[in-house]
Structures are given as C-alpha cells and as structure tokens.
Amino acid sequence: MIKYLIALLALMLSGALHAEESIETIALDDGNTMSFVKNFRSDKPQCVLILLIGGAGALKIHKRDDGSFAYHNGNFLMRAREELISDGDMMTIAPDTPSDQADGYSDSFRETPRHLSDMRRLITYARQRYPAAKVFIVGTSRGTISSGILAVKLGDAVSGFIHTSTMSGYVRGAALPLWHLDYSLAKAPQLFVHHRDDHCKFTRFSDIKDKAEKFHIPFIDISGGPGDGDNNPCEAFSNHGFLGVEDIAVMKIKEWIRQVPP
C-alpha cells in the first residue's frame, strides 16, 4: 500500500511538473497587439523570466495549416527555455515584436517611449497573472539594447535584469543607444553573462567586463563548448550563443536569480 501511495505521489508530481507551452496575445495601444510564447512546468512559478531574443527581436509567431504554432527558436534564449524551467520554479515568456513591428525592432525603436510602454504592458500581464512571482528581464545580443535601456527606465518595476552576450555599443553604427548608457541609474539588480571566447566584434568580452567593473555589476564568464567552427561568430550557433555550454550558462543564471530578494 505504501509503495502504491509513493508511486501515485511521484506520478502526481511528474504531472504537475510536465513542461507545457502556450501562445498568448495581449493588447497594446492604438489597436496593436503583442504575442508571446510561454513555457512552464507549474502554474504557480516563483519567477517569471521575460526573454528578449537577439537580432531584430522578431519570433515570427504564426499558425500552421494544422492549427499549431511555429516561430523562430534557434536563438540562445529560445534554446535555453527547457533548462530554465526544468526545476519547475521558473516560467519563461518570450515576446514577439508588436503587430505593427512585424519585421523587428530597429536599435532606435528600443529606446522610444513606445517600446517602454509595450514592455510595461507585458510586465503588468505577468504581475497580474502571477502575483507571487518575481519578474526578470533577460536579454541576449541585440536584445541587450532593450534590457539595458529598460533597466535604467523601469526602476523597480521588475526584480532584476540579466544581460547575456551584451552589445558593447563601441562599434560604429551598432547599438548606439548603449554608447553612453549609465547602467548605474538602474534601481533593480543586474547581471552580465558572457562567453570568454565570444569573437563577435559587437560583443567583445573585454568591453563588457570593463562595463561590469565600471558600473559594479556582477559578471559571470562562461568558457568551453565546440567553438564557432565555420559559423558566423555573431550568430546564435557559436560562442556568442553559448553553443554547447547552454546548460552551464543557465545554471549560473538560475543561481543568481534565486538569491535576488523579492
């Protein structure tokens, strides 16, 4: 009887922690909308992570003929979702660009009041739906233009910001909004995570380490993996995207998140 009850409890727990995914949409101003991919193992997460992917930020969420949904999922943060939610205490929300920005964000759009307003709407959704959870914004590559700007502008609206493979803003024509961004103006905790051998000229390891030291922001460096190979060093399947060491990067991120107070 005891063995039966133990087995039943294990089955119930495994069901409660079964990975699930949904596509949801929220309303924005002027009749626009924002859809997002939500991944979770519990409907009562302790933390909600809003994932801002690289590139132009467009997931291109669309419905297939059979009614299922498809979207771009090769980005580091999209590949890392399963590991991020693996313990059941965290949920990820990966937003697509708004309906009127279907081709993606320009760097300049990321510093507009409109972008700030859109992200506030998404944060409000997370706060209302999961009132007991801490909310974090996690950016990678060009997504760190948004995460950096939002860290300064959002105050304590969220519990923290994580910038991975961060754009330095020191290369002509790239990430201009970050050139003179004062990260010290942020009120919520921040973290930089970077691959020691990131060979992308827009995200040089030494530049970000210097920024972390200048603004007194915790810095985690990751090493290892198969390297860039013949891949573009600024694309996701390279050291820039933590290829082969995603689990290590995620483990470090989760460790940091869990020590941030509510």
Buried (B, 14 or more C-beta within 10 A) or exposed (E): EEEEEEEEEEEEEEEEBEEEEEBEEBEBEEEEEBBBBBBBBBEEBBBBBBBBBBBBBBBEBEEEEEEEEEBBBEBBBBBBBBBBBBEBBBBBBBBBBBBEBEEBBEBEBBBBEBBBEBBBBBBEBBBEBBEEBBBBBBBBBBBBBBBBBBBBBBEEBBBBBBBBBBBBBBBEEBBBBBEEBEBEEBEBBBBBBBBEBBBBEBBBBEBBBBBBEEBEBEBBBBEBBEEBEEBEBBBBBBBBBBBBBBEBBBBBBBEBBEEBEE
